[in-house]
Amino acid sequence: MFEVLRNSWALLLGVMLFMLGNGMQGTLLGIRGGIEGFSTLQMSVVMSAYFAGFLFGSRMTPELIRRVGHVRVFAALGSLISAVLVMYAVAPDWIAWTLMRVVIGFSFSGVYITAESWLNNASTNENRGQALSAYMIVQMIGIIAAQGLMAFGDPSGFILFVIPSVLVSLAFTPILLTAGQAPAFESTKPLSFRRLYDASPLGCVGMFLVGGIFAALWGMASVFGTQAGMTVPQISLFIAAIYLGGLVLQYPIGWASDRMDRRKLIVAMTLVAAAVMIVPVLVDVPFSVLLMVAMVAGGVSNPLYSLLVAYTNDFLDNSDMAAASAGLLFINGLGAIGGPLLTGWIMAQMGPSGFFLYIASLMVLLAAYAGYRMTRRPALASDQTGAFAALSPTASSLAVEAALGAAQEGGPQNPDPGGEAEAAAEIAAESGAPEPDLTSDPGFDPERPTGEPERG
């Protein structure tokens, strides 16, 4: 880890500054929207726009990088972010905010992709897993620390919009002055959504639902706090608790996922979370209890993302990992766009408790579907599954692929390389489908066992 920090400290520092700015603007808009008199539905549209821009950016940024290069894309998108963060206070109109949130979502998506490609290029096979873990931890710490910066000004004023703009501008300095040669951005072999769904229906459906949950937590938590009558420090603590829970529980859940049927873990996690979420819907609870509820919400939703990615890749060849990651991220983005909109509609109908009712409902749906899938497909033995990798829902497909690859290399080796193919044959036989013809895969190598990654 020391070598990772020595080689990548500037990049990690820049990413933390970006997350400080992003974490502040999400919380600040929810509070300022209430001050400006925006309705819950209007704020849900504003918050949803970020995820629409983020999804669009994830599809467009790689092509922009190939055309003009990493440095130009990084500088241009960062400048847009800095400008928009100030413009929020200049134009306090929900329609204008919606358009600006699309721009800022697009820009942050591109910044993440560029930074992750630099980090991946600066890492070696031996320390790539540590580098990506440090990157995820820095992101979470940045969001949590951003909530403390809310105490440095009045949300109804101008200064809290200037602070994140300055932080984002400062983030350029360490990154652009120390980043080495920009890595090549290669095209990913396409994987159709049909093939992805056939490989893992639970991965696709679950990723859509988790996108809705994550977007509600990220986009609507401050709106909930404002509607519930919390003070600014209370809203900041509430949001910090969400991300603290995700940071603390990511690794224990990952450890458990490598040692049991991941679907059972998904069912258990989501049912426990749903039970906890329903408590503030049924009864009035003190703020201290709301903080514990927030920690559970974040502690389950963030690891669920990583868990579903790992589960899906258990049924895919290593050569399909990058394309599958891109497909899962797109599905997650579609769910995220609808998350704030549905949450806002429910909150408009029944008040702030609708925030928790929405999350509980999606948790129950995910538990039910995971339970159903357990009746349709036998579980793989733990020695036939890939290793869990802690991931951020904002990570690009490049970072997801690198993190999974590092986890596979660092995890226990599969003693039965052909086990995955045998499991696939058993599944096909039970469903009445023909056995997959591996030789039709352009990446198939008859001399390489199924469970062994390609070399060179």
C-alpha positions in Angstrom: 0.0 0.0 0.0 2.9 2.4 0.7 4.1 2.0 -2.9 0.6 2.7 -4.2 0.4 5.9 -2.1 3.9 7.0 -3.2 3.2 6.5 -6.9 -0.5 7.7 -7.0 -0.8 10.2 -4.1 -1.4 13.1 -6.5 -4.1 11.3 -8.4 -5.8 10.2 -5.2 -5.6 13.7 -3.7 -7.2 15.1 -6.8 -10.0 12.5 -6.7 -10.7 13.3 -3.1 -11.0 17.0 -3.9 -13.4 16.2 -6.7 -15.5 14.0 -4.3 -15.5 16.9 -1.7 -17.0 19.1 -4.4 -19.5 16.5 -5.6 -20.5 15.5 -2.1 -21.2 19.1 -1.2 -23.3 20.0 -4.2 -25.6 17.0 -3.8 -26.4 17.9 -0.2 -26.5 21.6 -0.8 -29.0 21.5 -3.6 -31.5 19.5 -1.6 -31.3 22.1 1.2 -31.3 25.1 -1.0 -34.2 23.8 -3.0 -36.3 23.8 0.1 -35.3 27.3 0.9 -36.2 28.4 -2.7 -39.6 26.8 -2.3 -39.1 24.0 -4.9 -41.6 21.1 -4.5 -40.5 17.6 -3.8 -41.4 16.5 -7.3 -39.4 19.4 -8.8 -36.4 18.4 -6.7 -36.7 14.8 -7.8 -36.4 15.9 -11.4 -33.4 18.0 -10.6 -31.7 15.1 -8.8 -32.6 12.6 -11.5 -31.0 14.7 -14.1 -27.5 14.1 -12.7 -27.9 10.3 -13.3 -29.2 11.0 -16.9 -26.0 13.0 -17.6 -23.8 10.5 -15.9 -25.2 7.7 -18.0 -24.8 9.7 -21.2 -21.3 10.6 -20.2 -20.3 7.0 -19.6 -21.2 6.2 -23.2 -19.7 9.3 -24.8 -16.5 10.0 -22.8 -14.4 7.0 -24.2 -15.0 8.3 -27.7 -14.1 11.9 -26.7 -10.9 10.5 -25.1 -10.0 8.7 -28.3 -10.5 11.8 -30.4 -8.8 14.5 -28.4 -6.9 12.8 -25.6 -7.2 12.3 -21.8 -5.7 15.7 -20.8 -8.0 17.8 -22.9 -11.1 15.9 -21.9 -10.1 16.0 -18.2 -9.5 19.7 -18.3 -12.6 20.6 -20.3 -15.0 18.5 -18.1 -13.4 19.8 -14.9 -13.8 23.4 -16.0 -17.5 22.7 -16.8 -18.0 21.3 -13.3 -16.3 24.3 -11.6 -18.5 26.7 -13.6 -21.8 24.9 -13.0 -21.2 24.7 -9.2 -21.1 28.5 -9.1 -24.0 28.9 -11.6 -26.4 27.0 -9.2 -26.5 30.1 -6.9 -26.7 32.5 -9.9 -29.8 30.9 -11.4 -32.0 29.4 -8.6 -34.6 27.9 -10.9 -35.5 24.2 -10.9 -35.5 24.0 -14.7 -32.1 25.6 -14.9 -30.8 23.4 -12.2 -32.1 20.3 -14.1 -30.1 21.3 -17.2 -27.0 22.1 -15.1 -27.3 18.7 -13.3 -27.3 17.0 -16.7 -24.1 18.8 -17.5 -22.4 18.1 -14.2 -23.4 14.4 -14.3 -21.9 14.1 -17.7 -18.8 15.9 -16.6 -18.2 13.9 -13.4 -18.7 10.6 -15.4 -15.9 11.7 -17.8 -13.6 12.8 -14.9 -14.0 9.4 -13.2 -13.3 7.5 -16.4 -10.2 9.6 -17.1 -8.8 9.4 -13.5 -9.5 5.6 -13.3 -7.7 5.0 -16.6 -4.7 6.9 -15.3 -4.7 5.0 -12.0 -5.0 1.7 -13.8 -2.1 2.6 -16.1 0.1 3.7 -13.2 -0.5 0.4 -11.3 1.2 -2.9 -11.7 -0.4 -6.4 -11.7 1.0 -6.8 -8.1 -0.5 -3.6 -6.6 -3.6 -2.9 -8.9 -6.0 -4.3 -6.3 -4.6 -2.1 -3.6 -4.6 0.9 -5.9 -8.3 0.5 -6.7 -9.1 -0.2 -3.1 -7.4 3.1 -2.1 -9.3 4.9 -4.9 -12.6 3.6 -3.6 -11.8 4.5 0.0 -10.7 8.0 -1.0 -14.0 8.5 -2.8 -16.0 7.5 0.2 -13.9 9.6 2.6 -14.3 12.6 0.2 -18.1 12.3 0.3 -18.2 11.9 4.0 -15.8 14.8 4.7 -17.9 17.0 2.3 -20.7 16.9 4.8 -18.6 18.6 7.4 -17.9 21.5 5.0 -21.6 22.4 5.1 -20.9 24.1 8.4 -18.8 26.7 6.8 -21.6 28.8 5.4 -25.3 29.5 5.1 -27.1 27.4 2.4 -29.2 30.4 1.5 -26.1 32.4 0.6 -23.3 32.1 -2.0 -20.3 30.8 -0.2 -21.2 27.2 0.0 -21.5 27.1 -3.8 -18.0 28.7 -4.2 -16.3 26.2 -1.9 -16.9 23.1 -4.0 -16.1 25.1 -7.2 -12.7 26.0 -5.7 -12.1 22.5 -4.6 -12.8 21.1 -8.0 -10.5 23.7 -9.6 -7.7 22.8 -7.2 -8.1 19.1 -8.0 -6.6 19.7 -11.4 -3.2 20.8 -10.0 -1.9 17.5 -8.5 -3.3 15.4 -11.2 -2.2 17.3 -14.3 1.2 18.1 -13.0 2.1 14.5 -12.1 0.1 12.3 -14.4 2.3 10.3 -16.7 1.7 9.4 -20.3 -2.0 9.0 -21.0 -2.9 5.3 -21.5 -4.5 4.0 -24.7 -8.2 3.7 -24.4 -9.1 0.4 -26.2 -12.5 -0.5 -27.5 -14.4 -3.2 -25.6 -15.8 -6.2 -27.3 -19.5 -5.7 -27.3 -21.8 -8.0 -25.3 -25.5 -7.9 -26.1 -28.0 -7.3 -23.3 -29.6 -10.5 -24.3 -26.4 -12.5 -23.7 -25.8 -10.6 -20.5 -29.4 -11.4 -19.3 -29.0 -15.1 -20.3 -25.8 -15.3 -18.3 -27.3 -13.8 -15.2 -30.9 -12.7 -15.0 -30.4 -11.8 -11.3 -27.4 -9.7 -12.1 -29.4 -7.6 -14.6 -32.6 -7.2 -12.6 -30.7 -6.7 -9.4 -28.5 -4.0 -10.9 -31.5 -2.1 -12.1 -33.1 -2.2 -8.7 -29.8 -1.3 -6.9 -29.5 1.7 -9.3 -32.8 3.0 -8.1 -31.8 2.5 -4.4 -28.4 4.1 -4.8 -29.8 7.1 -6.7 -32.4 7.7 -4.0 -29.8 7.6 -1.3 -27.4 9.8 -3.2 -29.9 12.3 -4.7 -32.8 12.5 -2.3 -31.4 12.1 1.2 -30.9 15.9 1.6 -34.4 16.5 0.2 -35.8 14.0 2.7 -33.9 15.8 5.5 -35.3 19.1 4.4 -38.8 17.8 4.2 -38.5 16.1 7.6 -37.4 19.4 9.2 -33.8 18.5 10.0 -31.2 21.2 10.6 -28.3 21.5 8.2 -25.9 19.7 10.6 -28.4 16.9 11.0 -28.8 16.5 7.3 -25.0 16.4 6.9 -24.7 13.7 9.6 -27.5 11.7 8.0 -25.8 11.7 4.6 -22.4 11.0 6.1 -23.9 7.9 8.0 -25.1 6.5 4.6 -21.6 6.5 3.2 -19.9 5.5 6.4 -22.1 2.4 6.5 -21.1 1.5 2.9 -17.4 1.9 3.7 -17.5 -0.2 6.9 -19.7 -3.1 5.7 -18.2 -3.5 2.2 -15.4 -5.8 3.2 -17.2 -8.0 5.7 -19.9 -8.7 3.2 -17.3 -9.3 0.5 -15.6 -11.9 2.8 -18.9 -13.7 3.3 -19.8 -13.6 -0.4 -16.7 -15.6 -1.3 -17.7 -18.4 1.1 -21.4 -19.0 0.5 -24.1 -18.9 -2.2 -24.2 -15.2 -3.1 -27.9 -15.3 -3.7 -28.6 -16.4 -0.1 -26.5 -13.4 1.1 -28.4 -11.1 -1.2 -31.7 -12.3 0.2 -30.6 -12.0 3.8 -29.1 -8.5 3.3 -32.1 -7.1 1.5 -34.7 -8.5 3.9 -32.8 -7.2 7.0 -32.4 -3.8 5.3 -36.1 -3.7 4.3 -37.1 -4.5 7.9 -34.9 -1.7 9.2 -36.2 0.8 6.6 -39.8 0.1 7.5 -39.4 1.2 11.1 -39.3 5.0 10.5 -42.3 4.5 8.1 -44.4 3.0 10.9 -43.3 5.0 13.9 -41.7 8.3 14.7 -38.1 7.7 15.7 -35.4 10.0 17.2 -32.6 11.3 15.1 -30.1 8.9 16.6 -32.2 6.0 15.3 -32.4 7.6 11.8 -28.6 7.7 11.8 -28.5 3.9 12.4 -31.1 3.4 9.7 -29.0 5.5 7.3 -25.9 3.4 8.1 -27.9 0.2 7.3 -29.2 1.6 4.0 -25.7 2.6 2.8 -24.1 -0.5 4.4 -26.3 -2.8 2.3 -26.8 -0.9 -1.0 -23.1 -0.2 -1.7 -21.9 -3.8 -1.2 -25.0 -5.1 -3.1 -23.6 -3.4 -6.2 -20.2 -5.2 -5.9 -22.0 -8.4 -5.0 -24.1 -8.4 -8.2 -21.1 -7.6 -10.4 -19.2 -10.6 -8.8 -22.2 -12.9 -9.1 -22.7 -12.0 -12.8 -19.1 -12.6 -13.6 -19.3 -16.1 -12.1 -21.1 -17.2 -15.2 -19.0 -15.4 -17.8 -15.7 -16.0 -19.4 -12.9 -13.7 -18.4 -12.8 -12.3 -22.0 -16.4 -11.0 -21.5 -15.7 -9.2 -18.2 -15.2 -5.7 -19.5 -18.2 -5.8 -21.9 -20.4 -7.3 -19.1 -19.2 -4.5 -16.7 -20.2 -1.9 -19.2 -23.6 -3.5 -19.7 -24.3 -3.7 -16.0 -23.3 -0.1 -15.5 -25.7 1.0 -18.2 -28.5 -1.0 -16.6 -27.6 0.5 -13.2 -27.7 3.9 -14.8 -31.2 3.3 -16.2 -32.5 2.4 -12.7 -30.7 5.4 -11.2 -32.5 7.8 -13.5 -35.9 6.6 -12.2 -34.9 6.4 -8.6 -35.2 10.1 -7.5 -38.4 10.5 -9.7 -40.2 7.6 -8.0 -38.9 8.6 -4.5 -40.1 12.2 -5.1 -43.5 11.0 -6.2 -44.0 8.8 -3.1 -42.7 11.5 -0.8 -45.2 14.0 -2.4 -48.0 11.5 -1.7 -47.2 10.4 1.9 -44.5 12.8 3.2 -40.9 12.2 4.1 -41.5 8.6 5.3 -42.0 7.7 1.6 -38.2 7.9 1.3 -37.7 4.8 3.4 -40.8 3.1 2.0 -39.4 3.4 -1.5 -36.0 1.9 -0.4 -37.7 -0.9 1.6 -39.9 -1.8 -1.4 -37.0 -2.2 -3.8 -35.1 -4.3 -1.2 -38.1 -6.6 -0.9 -38.4 -6.9 -4.7 -34.7 -7.8 -5.0 -35.0 -10.4 -2.2 -38.0 -11.9 -3.9 -36.3 -12.1 -7.3 -33.1 -13.5 -5.8 -35.2 -16.2 -4.0 -37.0 -17.0 -7.2 -33.7 -17.4 -9.1 -32.5 -19.9 -6.5 -35.3 -22.2 -7.7 -34.2 -21.9 -11.3 -30.4 -22.4 -11.1 -28.2 -24.5 -8.9 -25.6 -22.8 -6.8 -22.0 -22.9 -7.9 -19.5 -24.3 -5.3 -17.4 -21.6 -3.7 -14.3 -22.9 -5.3 -15.9 -22.3 -8.7 -16.8 -18.7 -8.2 -14.7 -15.6 -8.7 -13.4 -13.3 -5.9 -15.4 -10.4 -4.6 -14.0 -6.9 -5.4 -15.1 -3.8 -3.5 -16.5 -1.4 -6.1 -18.0 2.1 -6.2 -21.3 2.5 -8.0 -19.7 5.5 -9.8 -16.8 3.4 -11.1 -16.3 3.1 -14.8 -16.2 -0.3 -16.6 -12.4 0.0 -16.9 -12.1 0.2 -13.1 -14.6 -2.6 -12.5 -12.7 -4.9 -14.9 -9.3 -4.0 -13.3 -10.7 -4.5 -9.8 -12.2 -7.9 -10.6 -9.1 -9.0 -12.4 -6.9 -8.0 -9.4 -9.3 -9.8 -7.0 -9.2 -13.0 -9.1 -5.4 -13.0 -9.1 -5.2 -12.3 -5.4 -7.9 -14.8 -4.4 -7.8 -18.5 -4.0 -7.1 -20.4 -7.2 -9.8 -22.7 -8.6 -8.7 -26.3 -8.1 -11.1 -27.4 -10.8 -10.6 -25.3 -13.9 -13.3 -27.1 -15.7 -15.8 -26.7 -13.0 -17.4 -23.6 -14.5 -18.0 -25.3 -17.8 -19.4 -28.4 -16.1 -21.8 -26.1 -14.1 -22.9 -24.4 -17.3 -23.6 -27.7 -18.9 -25.7 -28.9 -15.9 -27.7 -25.7 -16.0 -28.3 -26.0 -19.8 -29.3 -29.7 -19.4 -31.8 -28.8 -16.6 -33.4 -25.9 -18.6 -33.6 -28.0 -21.8 -31.3 -25.6 -23.6 -28.4 -26.9 -25.7 -25.0 -27.0 -24.1 -23.0 -23.8 -25.0 -20.6 -24.2 -27.9 -17.4 -22.7 -26.4 -15.6 -23.1 -29.7 -17.9 -20.5 -31.2 -16.5 -17.9 -28.9 -13.8 -15.9 -30.9 -11.8 -15.7 -27.6 -11.9 -19.5 -27.1 -8.5 -21.2 -26.8 -8.7 -25.0 -26.7 -5.3 -25.2 -24.9 -6.5 -22.9 -22.1 -8.7 -24.2 -19.3 -12.0 -22.4 -18.9 -11.2 -21.0 -15.5 -7.8 -19.7 -16.4 -7.4 -16.1 -17.6 -5.7 -15.4 -20.9 -2.1 -14.5 -20.6 -0.2 -11.9 -22.6 
